[in-house]
Amino acid sequence: MKTKKMLYVGLLSTVVLGLAACGGGDKKDAGSSESSSKATSEETLDEKQVFTVNVLQEMPTADLSLNTDVIGSVALNNVYEGIYRLGESQEPEPAGATEKAEVSEDGLTYKVKLREDAKWSDGKPVTAKDYVYGWQRTVDPETASEYAYLHEIVKNGAAITAGEKPVEELGIKAVSDYELEITLEKAAPYFDYLLAFTTFMPQRQDIVEKYGKEYTTSSEKAVYNGPFTLANFDGPGTDTEWSYVKNPEYWDKDTVKLDEIKVSVVKEASTSLNLYDDGQVEEIQLSGELAQQKAGDPELHIEKKASARYLELNQREKDSQFNNKDLRKAISYAIDREALANQILADGSVPAKGLVPTDLAHSPKDKKDFSEEAGGDVAYDSKKAKEHWEKAKKDLGKDKIEVDILASDNDSTKKVLEFLQGSLEEELPGIKVNLSPVPFSVRLDRSNKGDFSMVYGGWIADYPDPSSFLDLFETGNSYNRGHYSSPEYDKNVKEASTTNVNDPEKRWENMIAAEKQIVEDTGIINILQEAEAHLRSDKVKGVVAHPAGAMYDYKWAYKVK
């Protein structure tokens, strides 16, 4: 395995708590639109406002309560809308609401006035009861929403998801047709961002009940209240083509310029590039090798993500080999993350320093970056890898150990898999690494069921706060698929969200301690802080990329001649 280091193609920087947009460089940044959503006097709008996009994976679900993936979150964010929407400045702005919520002094009660001109795509009004029903449906144990845990911040949310209270006791009520009152279990500094997040968006009870198990399985079996409606979608996890079509019932339809965004699944980056060069598609994602080739192209965009990529190790059973800490550490130290980021991917991704990405949040005391203060030790170290490997083999009573890595089957992930296989087998004599690249929906399903040895996955922040990552690995969290468990970790995560939630400095200390704990335990193996290299036609303007939450918003996008 070559370990010669190369210069970064681009540095990945995400956002601080305020998600301030960054700029500069030859490559255009995400985190803000590359131009205003309004065409300037020098620009002439294209008569055909149709934007064609290639993505790498199928959409596993179009259900607001069930979606957990990047592709689905982009779709749902464009065809639905919540109380707030993340704007071009990356701040939550009133959307379904007429103005920012009135918040009580203790931060526990939110009074929301909804706009009376908001309609569903079938022309019916969006009312307070649609929000109440949507939230209740998500926390209902029968829905089995993996994102239900985010609603535990709402009064009685945890008890309802545990089956201890009825959904009607969730802390959200319709005061009138256009007034909501939300009561929280505990104050949350980031709650405004959740009010713009997909699982907090409204749902129509009559539509859900009309279609039952078929709800959202095709675009016709749902109604929408966002800038666009979903069209031509007819198979979660299998369909490879769908569209977002301008919604004539949307309250702010005059702002929306695009008539349609056509989406196609093309997993091979080289195929996408050929289609792009031939003018058949206007946005694609590039693999590292192709990103290097296009490094000077003015249409290259390095999209910055508040994200982490990591390996989860299946520690569910008491006799699992991954309960051996030395084995976990041996694997972690054997991975040259710099070589992976710079030589293999070369798309702007950088080596992980820990679980929480760099530039996501800064100390309330001295503005020090979270990842710098936590100071995780996840660097490549061949000597340490071999030391822990020998201890692991002795403790396990084995000379040879076999592992399997489950992952999605797109081009860039396959390159990561091959790199990990080569690294581990070279650094750890006696280990055999099998690779299992599968369709994205299969990877999610197997991960959720615990049907894996190791799984390569990741997370993009739902909101700009360390808790968006740290909460994932509490004991019992549905996203803690490897079942890492640490009483000390759990204690700090809990205190950050309860005892110290209104004390910024103590809350910060709790989150730093939790990060240090999971890194020291090697509860997961942190690999990369992710970025994506995209080519986007210079005729397409105003696409807003959000580092946290749903990545793309097309509300303000338009095409010029």
C-alpha positions as CSV (number, residue, x, y, z in Angstrom):
1,M,0.0,0.0,0.0
2,K,1.4,3.4,-1.0
3,T,1.5,5.9,1.9
4,K,3.1,8.8,0.1
5,K,1.1,11.9,1.0
6,M,-0.3,14.3,-1.6
7,L,-1.6,17.8,-1.1
8,Y,-5.3,18.2,-0.5
9,V,-7.4,19.0,-3.5
10,G,-9.6,21.1,-1.4
11,L,-10.1,21.7,2.3
12,L,-13.4,20.6,3.8
13,S,-14.9,23.2,6.0
14,T,-18.4,23.0,7.2
15,V,-20.1,25.6,9.4
16,V,-20.2,27.0,12.9
17,L,-23.4,27.0,15.0
18,G,-24.7,29.9,13.0
19,L,-23.8,28.1,9.7
20,A,-22.2,31.2,8.2
21,A,-21.5,30.8,4.5
22,C,-17.9,30.5,3.4
23,G,-16.5,31.7,0.1
24,G,-13.4,32.0,-2.0
25,G,-11.1,29.8,-4.0
26,D,-11.3,28.6,-7.6
27,K,-14.0,26.1,-6.7
28,K,-17.4,27.4,-5.8
29,D,-18.5,26.7,-2.2
30,A,-21.5,25.0,-0.9
31,G,-23.2,26.5,2.2
32,S,-24.6,29.3,0.1
33,S,-25.9,29.6,-3.4
34,E,-23.3,30.5,-5.9
35,S,-25.4,33.4,-6.9
36,S,-28.5,35.2,-5.8
37,S,-31.8,33.4,-6.5
38,K,-32.9,36.4,-8.6
39,A,-31.5,36.8,-12.1
40,T,-29.5,39.9,-12.5
41,S,-30.2,42.5,-15.2
42,E,-27.3,41.0,-17.2
43,E,-28.9,37.5,-17.1
44,T,-31.6,36.2,-19.3
45,L,-33.7,33.3,-18.0
46,D,-33.8,30.2,-20.2
47,E,-37.3,29.6,-21.6
48,K,-37.0,25.9,-20.6
49,Q,-36.6,25.9,-16.8
50,V,-35.7,22.2,-16.5
51,F,-32.7,21.0,-14.5
52,T,-31.3,17.5,-14.9
53,V,-29.4,15.8,-12.1
54,N,-27.7,12.5,-11.6
55,V,-27.5,10.9,-8.1
56,L,-25.6,7.9,-6.9
57,Q,-28.3,5.9,-5.1
58,E,-32.0,5.0,-5.2
59,M,-34.4,6.7,-2.8
60,P,-35.2,4.1,-0.1
61,T,-38.4,5.9,1.0
62,A,-40.4,9.0,0.3
63,D,-42.1,8.9,3.7
64,L,-41.4,11.9,6.0
65,S,-41.5,9.7,9.1
66,L,-39.3,6.9,7.7
67,N,-36.6,8.7,5.7
68,T,-33.1,8.7,7.0
69,D,-30.9,9.0,3.9
70,V,-29.3,11.9,2.0
71,I,-31.1,11.2,-1.3
72,G,-34.5,11.1,0.4
73,S,-33.9,14.1,2.5
74,V,-33.2,16.2,-0.5
75,A,-36.4,15.0,-2.2
76,L,-38.5,15.6,0.9
77,N,-37.1,19.0,1.6
78,N,-38.0,20.2,-1.8
79,V,-41.5,18.7,-2.0
80,Y,-42.5,19.5,1.6
81,E,-42.1,22.4,4.0
82,G,-42.2,22.8,7.8
83,I,-42.7,25.6,10.2
84,Y,-39.3,26.9,9.1
85,R,-37.1,26.4,6.1
86,L,-33.3,26.8,6.0
87,G,-32.7,29.9,3.9
88,E,-30.0,31.0,1.5
89,S,-28.1,32.3,4.5
90,Q,-28.3,28.9,6.3
91,E,-30.5,30.3,9.0
92,P,-34.0,29.0,9.8
93,E,-36.6,31.3,8.3
94,P,-40.4,31.3,8.7
95,A,-42.0,29.1,6.0
96,G,-45.1,27.4,7.1
97,A,-45.2,30.0,9.9
98,T,-45.8,33.7,9.3
99,E,-43.1,34.7,11.7
100,K,-40.6,33.3,14.2
101,A,-42.2,31.5,17.1
102,E,-42.9,33.2,20.4
103,V,-40.7,31.4,22.9
104,S,-41.2,31.4,26.7
105,E,-38.5,32.6,29.0
106,D,-37.6,29.1,30.1
107,G,-37.4,27.9,26.5
108,L,-40.0,25.2,26.9
109,T,-43.0,26.7,25.1
110,Y,-43.2,27.7,21.5
111,K,-46.3,29.5,20.1
112,V,-46.5,29.4,16.3
113,K,-48.7,31.3,13.9
114,L,-49.2,29.5,10.7
115,R,-49.7,31.2,7.3
116,E,-53.3,30.9,6.1
117,D,-52.3,30.9,2.4
118,A,-50.3,27.6,2.7
119,K,-51.9,24.8,0.7
120,W,-51.4,21.2,-0.2
121,S,-50.9,20.2,-3.8
122,D,-54.6,19.2,-4.0
123,G,-55.6,22.7,-3.0
124,K,-56.6,22.0,0.6
125,P,-55.2,24.3,3.3
126,V,-52.3,23.3,5.5
127,T,-53.5,23.6,9.1
128,A,-52.2,23.1,12.6
129,K,-53.8,19.6,12.8
130,D,-51.5,18.5,9.9
131,Y,-48.5,19.3,12.0
132,V,-50.0,17.6,15.1
133,Y,-50.8,14.5,13.1
134,G,-47.4,14.4,11.4
135,W,-45.5,14.6,14.6
136,Q,-47.7,12.1,16.4
137,R,-47.3,9.6,13.5
138,T,-43.5,9.8,13.7
139,V,-43.4,9.1,17.4
140,D,-46.0,6.3,17.2
141,P,-44.2,3.0,17.9
142,E,-46.2,1.4,15.2
143,T,-44.6,3.7,12.6
144,A,-41.1,2.5,13.7
145,S,-39.5,5.8,12.8
146,E,-35.7,5.8,13.3
147,Y,-35.9,9.6,13.7
148,A,-38.5,9.4,16.5
149,Y,-35.7,10.0,19.0
150,L,-35.4,13.6,17.7
151,H,-39.0,14.1,18.9
152,E,-38.1,13.0,22.4
153,I,-37.2,16.6,23.0
154,V,-40.9,17.3,22.8
155,K,-42.9,16.8,26.0
156,N,-43.8,13.1,26.5
157,G,-41.9,12.1,23.3
158,A,-39.7,9.5,24.9
159,A,-42.6,8.0,26.8
160,I,-44.7,7.7,23.7
161,T,-41.9,6.1,21.6
162,A,-41.4,3.6,24.4
163,G,-45.1,2.7,24.3
164,E,-45.8,4.1,27.7
165,K,-48.2,7.0,26.7
166,P,-50.6,7.5,23.9
167,V,-49.6,9.7,20.9
168,E,-52.2,12.3,21.9
169,E,-50.1,13.3,24.9
170,L,-47.2,14.6,22.7
171,G,-46.5,18.2,23.5
172,I,-48.0,19.7,20.4
173,K,-51.5,21.0,20.1
174,A,-53.6,22.9,17.6
175,V,-54.9,26.0,19.4
176,S,-56.8,26.9,16.3
177,D,-56.6,26.1,12.6
178,Y,-53.6,28.3,12.2
179,E,-52.0,28.3,15.7
180,L,-49.8,25.7,17.3
181,E,-48.5,25.4,20.8
182,I,-45.4,23.3,21.3
183,T,-44.2,22.2,24.7
184,L,-40.7,20.8,25.1
185,E,-39.5,18.2,27.7
186,K,-36.3,20.2,27.9
187,A,-35.0,23.4,26.4
188,A,-32.8,22.9,23.3
189,P,-30.5,25.5,21.8
190,Y,-31.0,24.0,18.3
191,F,-34.8,23.5,18.2
192,D,-35.3,26.2,15.5
193,Y,-33.2,24.0,13.2
194,L,-35.4,21.0,14.0
195,L,-38.5,23.0,13.0
196,A,-37.0,23.1,9.4
197,F,-36.1,19.3,9.5
198,T,-38.1,16.8,7.4
199,T,-39.6,14.7,10.3
200,F,-41.1,17.8,11.8
201,M,-43.0,18.6,8.6
202,P,-46.8,18.3,8.4
203,Q,-48.7,15.2,7.1
204,R,-52.3,14.8,6.0
205,Q,-54.1,12.2,8.1
206,D,-56.8,11.5,5.4
207,I,-54.1,10.8,2.8
208,V,-52.1,8.5,5.1
209,E,-55.2,6.5,6.0
210,K,-56.5,6.4,2.4
211,Y,-53.4,4.7,1.1
212,G,-52.4,2.7,4.3
213,K,-49.3,0.6,3.6
214,E,-49.1,2.0,0.1
215,Y,-48.7,5.6,1.4
216,T,-45.8,7.3,-0.4
217,T,-44.8,4.1,-2.3
218,S,-45.4,6.2,-5.5
219,S,-45.6,9.9,-6.1
220,E,-49.3,9.8,-6.7
221,K,-50.0,8.3,-3.2
222,A,-49.2,11.5,-1.3
223,V,-49.8,15.2,-1.3
224,Y,-47.2,17.9,-1.0
225,N,-46.9,21.4,0.5
226,G,-43.4,22.4,-0.7
227,P,-42.0,24.4,-3.7
228,F,-42.3,21.3,-5.8
229,T,-44.3,18.1,-6.0
230,L,-42.8,14.6,-6.4
231,A,-43.6,13.0,-9.8
232,N,-42.8,9.8,-11.7
233,F,-41.6,8.0,-8.5
234,D,-42.9,4.5,-8.4
235,G,-40.7,2.3,-6.3
236,P,-38.8,3.0,-3.0
237,G,-35.4,1.5,-3.2
238,T,-35.8,0.4,-6.8
239,D,-36.9,3.4,-9.0
240,T,-34.0,5.1,-10.8
241,E,-35.8,8.1,-12.2
242,W,-38.1,10.7,-10.7
243,S,-38.8,14.4,-10.8
244,Y,-39.6,17.5,-8.7
245,V,-42.3,19.5,-10.5
246,K,-43.2,23.1,-9.6
247,N,-46.1,23.2,-7.2
248,P,-48.8,25.7,-8.4
249,E,-50.4,25.6,-5.0
250,Y,-47.2,26.7,-3.1
251,W,-47.7,29.9,-1.2
252,D,-44.4,31.4,-2.5
253,K,-44.7,30.0,-6.0
254,D,-43.6,33.3,-7.6
255,T,-40.1,32.8,-6.1
256,V,-39.8,29.3,-7.7
257,K,-38.3,29.6,-11.2
258,L,-37.6,26.0,-12.1
259,D,-40.5,24.1,-13.7
260,E,-38.9,20.7,-13.1
261,I,-35.8,18.9,-11.7
262,K,-35.3,15.5,-13.4
263,V,-33.4,13.0,-11.3
264,S,-31.7,9.9,-12.5
265,V,-29.7,7.3,-10.6
266,V,-26.3,6.6,-12.2
267,K,-23.9,4.8,-9.9
268,E,-20.8,4.9,-12.2
269,A,-19.1,8.3,-12.0
270,S,-17.5,7.8,-15.4
271,T,-20.9,7.2,-17.0
272,S,-22.2,10.3,-15.4
273,L,-19.3,12.3,-16.7
274,N,-19.9,11.1,-20.3
275,L,-23.5,12.2,-20.0
276,Y,-22.4,15.5,-18.6
277,D,-19.9,16.2,-21.3
278,D,-22.5,15.2,-23.9
279,G,-24.9,17.8,-22.5
280,Q,-27.5,15.2,-21.4
281,V,-27.3,16.1,-17.7
282,E,-26.4,19.3,-15.8
283,E,-25.2,18.1,-12.5
284,I,-23.2,15.0,-11.5
285,Q,-21.1,13.8,-8.6
286,L,-17.5,12.9,-9.4
287,S,-15.2,10.3,-8.0
288,G,-11.8,11.3,-6.7
289,E,-9.9,10.4,-9.9
290,L,-12.3,12.4,-12.0
291,A,-12.3,15.3,-9.6
292,Q,-8.6,15.5,-9.9
293,Q,-8.9,15.6,-13.7
294,K,-11.5,18.5,-13.4
295,A,-9.6,20.4,-10.7
296,G,-9.4,23.6,-12.8
297,D,-12.9,23.4,-14.3
298,P,-15.0,26.5,-13.3
299,E,-18.0,24.2,-13.2
300,L,-16.5,22.1,-10.4
301,H,-18.1,22.6,-7.0
302,I,-16.7,21.2,-3.8
303,E,-19.8,20.7,-1.6
304,K,-18.9,20.9,2.0
305,K,-20.7,18.7,4.4
306,A,-21.1,18.6,8.2
307,S,-20.5,14.9,8.0
308,A,-18.6,11.9,9.3
309,R,-17.9,8.6,7.7
310,Y,-17.0,5.7,9.9
311,L,-17.0,1.9,10.5
312,E,-19.4,0.5,12.9
313,L,-18.4,-2.9,14.4
314,N,-21.0,-5.4,15.5
315,Q,-20.8,-5.6,19.3
316,R,-24.3,-6.9,19.8
317,E,-23.4,-10.3,21.1
318,K,-21.3,-11.0,24.2
319,D,-19.0,-13.3,22.3
320,S,-18.5,-10.9,19.4
321,Q,-14.8,-10.5,18.5
322,F,-15.3,-6.8,18.3
323,N,-15.9,-6.6,22.0
324,N,-12.2,-6.9,22.2
325,K,-10.9,-3.3,22.4
326,D,-7.4,-4.2,21.1
327,L,-8.9,-5.6,17.9
328,R,-10.9,-2.4,17.4
329,K,-7.8,-0.2,18.0
330,A,-5.6,-2.4,15.8
331,I,-8.1,-1.9,12.9
332,S,-8.3,1.9,13.5
333,Y,-4.5,2.5,13.7
334,A,-4.0,0.4,10.6
335,I,-5.9,2.9,8.4
336,D,-3.9,5.7,6.7
337,R,-6.8,8.2,6.5
338,E,-4.6,10.9,4.8
339,A,-3.7,8.6,2.0
340,L,-7.4,7.6,1.6
341,A,-8.6,11.2,1.5
342,N,-5.8,12.7,-0.6
343,Q,-4.8,9.9,-3.0
344,I,-7.9,7.7,-3.3
345,L,-10.9,10.1,-3.0
346,A,-9.3,13.5,-3.7
347,D,-12.7,15.1,-3.6
348,G,-12.2,17.6,-0.7
349,S,-12.8,15.0,2.0
350,V,-10.3,15.1,4.9
351,P,-9.2,12.6,7.6
352,A,-11.5,12.5,10.6
353,K,-10.2,13.8,13.9
354,G,-13.0,12.2,15.8
355,L,-16.8,11.7,15.5
356,V,-17.8,15.4,15.5
357,P,-16.6,17.1,12.3
358,T,-14.3,20.1,12.3
359,D,-15.9,23.6,12.1
360,L,-19.4,22.3,13.2
361,A,-19.3,24.1,16.5
362,H,-17.1,26.3,18.7
363,S,-16.6,26.7,22.4
364,P,-18.9,29.2,24.1
365,K,-16.0,30.2,26.3
366,D,-13.0,30.8,23.9
367,K,-14.4,29.9,20.4
368,K,-12.1,26.9,20.1
369,D,-13.2,24.4,17.5
370,F,-14.9,21.3,19.1
371,S,-12.8,18.7,17.3
372,E,-9.6,20.5,18.2
373,E,-10.5,20.7,21.9
374,A,-11.6,17.1,22.0
375,G,-8.3,16.1,20.5
376,G,-9.1,12.6,19.4
377,D,-6.3,10.1,18.5
378,V,-7.4,8.5,15.3
379,A,-4.3,8.8,13.2
380,Y,-2.5,6.1,11.3
381,D,0.2,4.4,13.4
382,S,1.6,1.1,12.0
383,K,3.5,0.3,15.2
384,K,0.5,0.8,17.5
385,A,-1.7,-1.2,15.0
386,K,0.7,-4.2,15.2
387,E,1.0,-4.0,19.0
388,H,-2.8,-4.0,19.5
389,W,-3.2,-6.7,16.9
390,E,-0.8,-9.1,18.7
391,K,-2.7,-8.4,22.0
392,A,-6.1,-9.0,20.3
393,K,-5.0,-12.4,18.8
394,K,-3.6,-13.5,22.1
395,D,-6.8,-12.5,24.0
396,L,-9.1,-14.1,21.4
397,G,-6.9,-17.2,21.1
398,K,-6.7,-16.9,17.3
399,D,-3.9,-16.5,14.8
400,K,-6.2,-15.6,12.0
401,I,-9.3,-13.4,12.1
402,E,-11.9,-12.9,9.4
403,V,-14.0,-9.8,9.0
404,D,-16.5,-8.6,6.4
405,I,-17.2,-4.9,5.5
406,L,-20.7,-4.1,4.4
407,A,-21.2,-0.9,2.4
408,S,-23.1,0.7,-0.4
409,D,-22.2,-0.1,-4.0
410,N,-21.4,3.3,-5.5
411,D,-18.1,4.1,-7.1
412,S,-16.5,6.2,-4.4
413,T,-17.5,3.8,-1.6
414,K,-16.1,0.8,-3.5
415,K,-12.7,2.6,-3.7
416,V,-12.9,3.2,0.1
417,L,-13.6,-0.5,0.6
418,E,-10.7,-1.7,-1.6
419,F,-8.4,0.7,0.3
420,L,-9.5,-0.5,3.7
421,Q,-9.1,-4.1,2.6
422,G,-5.6,-3.5,1.3
423,S,-4.6,-1.5,4.4
424,L,-5.9,-4.0,7.0
425,E,-4.5,-7.1,5.2
426,E,-1.1,-5.4,4.8
427,E,-0.8,-3.9,8.3
428,L,-2.4,-6.8,10.3
429,P,-0.9,-10.2,9.2
430,G,-3.5,-12.9,9.6
431,I,-6.6,-10.8,9.0
432,K,-8.8,-11.6,6.1
433,V,-11.1,-8.9,4.9
434,N,-14.2,-9.7,2.8
435,L,-16.1,-6.9,1.0
436,S,-19.9,-6.8,0.6
437,P,-20.9,-3.8,-1.6
438,V,-24.7,-3.8,-1.9
439,P,-27.4,-1.4,-3.1
440,F,-27.9,1.4,-0.6
441,S,-31.4,0.3,0.5
442,V,-30.0,-3.2,1.2
443,R,-27.1,-1.7,3.3
444,L,-29.6,0.3,5.4
445,D,-31.8,-2.7,5.9
446,R,-29.0,-5.0,6.9
447,S,-27.5,-2.3,9.2
448,N,-30.8,-1.8,11.0
449,K,-31.2,-5.6,11.5
450,G,-27.6,-6.0,12.8
451,D,-26.8,-8.3,9.8
452,F,-23.2,-7.3,9.4
453,S,-19.7,-7.8,10.8
454,M,-18.5,-4.3,10.0
455,V,-20.5,-1.6,8.1
456,Y,-19.1,1.5,6.4
457,G,-21.6,4.3,6.7
458,G,-21.9,7.7,8.1
459,W,-23.9,10.7,9.2
460,I,-24.6,14.2,8.0
461,A,-25.7,16.6,10.8
462,D,-29.4,17.2,11.0
463,Y,-28.7,20.5,12.8
464,P,-25.4,22.3,13.6
465,D,-24.6,21.1,17.1
466,P,-22.3,18.2,18.3
467,S,-25.4,16.5,19.8
468,S,-26.5,15.6,16.2
469,F,-23.6,13.1,16.2
470,L,-23.1,12.3,19.9
471,D,-26.8,11.3,20.5
472,L,-26.5,8.6,17.8
473,F,-24.3,6.3,20.0
474,E,-26.2,6.4,23.2
475,T,-27.1,2.9,24.4
476,G,-30.3,1.9,22.8
477,N,-30.4,4.6,20.0
478,S,-31.7,3.0,16.8
479,Y,-28.8,4.5,14.8
480,N,-26.3,2.8,17.2
481,R,-26.3,-0.2,14.9
482,G,-23.2,-1.9,16.3
483,H,-24.5,-1.5,19.9
484,Y,-21.5,0.4,21.3
485,S,-22.3,1.0,25.0
486,S,-20.5,3.1,27.7
487,P,-22.1,4.2,30.9
488,E,-19.7,7.2,31.1
489,Y,-20.6,8.2,27.5
490,D,-24.3,7.9,28.2
491,K,-24.0,10.0,31.3
492,N,-22.3,12.9,29.6
493,V,-24.7,12.8,26.6
494,K,-27.7,12.8,28.9
495,E,-26.4,15.6,31.1
496,A,-25.7,17.8,28.0
497,S,-29.4,17.4,27.1
498,T,-30.9,17.7,30.5
499,T,-29.0,18.9,33.6
500,N,-26.7,21.3,31.7
501,V,-28.8,22.1,28.7
502,N,-29.2,25.8,29.7
503,D,-25.6,26.2,30.8
504,P,-23.5,26.5,27.6
505,E,-20.1,26.0,29.2
506,K,-21.1,22.9,31.2
507,R,-23.0,21.5,28.3
508,W,-19.9,21.9,26.2
509,E,-17.8,20.1,28.8
510,N,-20.2,17.2,28.7
511,M,-20.1,16.9,24.9
512,I,-16.2,17.1,24.9
513,A,-16.1,14.4,27.5
514,A,-18.4,12.2,25.5
515,E,-16.4,12.6,22.3
516,K,-13.2,11.7,24.1
517,Q,-14.8,8.6,25.6
518,I,-16.0,7.1,22.3
519,V,-12.7,7.9,20.6
520,E,-10.8,6.3,23.5
521,D,-13.0,3.3,23.5
522,T,-12.9,3.1,19.6
523,G,-16.6,2.5,19.9
524,I,-16.7,3.2,16.2
525,I,-13.8,3.7,13.8
526,N,-13.8,7.3,12.5
527,I,-12.5,7.5,8.9
528,L,-13.3,10.7,7.1
529,Q,-15.0,14.1,7.2
530,E,-16.7,14.1,3.9
531,A,-17.0,16.4,1.0
532,E,-18.4,15.8,-2.5
533,A,-17.1,17.0,-5.9
534,H,-19.8,18.0,-8.3
535,L,-19.9,19.4,-11.8
536,R,-22.8,21.8,-12.3
537,S,-23.5,23.6,-15.5
538,D,-22.8,27.3,-15.2
539,K,-26.3,27.9,-16.7
540,V,-27.8,26.7,-13.4
541,K,-27.8,29.4,-10.7
542,G,-29.1,29.7,-7.2
543,V,-28.8,26.1,-6.0
544,V,-28.4,26.3,-2.2
545,A,-26.3,23.6,-0.5
546,H,-26.8,23.1,3.2
547,P,-23.8,21.5,5.1
548,A,-26.2,20.2,7.7
549,G,-29.7,18.8,7.1
550,A,-31.1,18.2,3.6
551,M,-28.1,19.0,1.3
552,Y,-29.8,20.7,-1.6
553,D,-32.6,23.2,-1.9
554,Y,-33.9,24.1,-5.4
555,K,-36.5,26.7,-4.3
556,W,-34.2,29.6,-5.4
557,A,-32.6,27.9,-8.4
558,Y,-33.0,29.0,-12.0
559,K,-31.4,28.6,-15.4
560,V,-30.0,31.2,-17.7
561,K,-29.4,31.0,-21.5
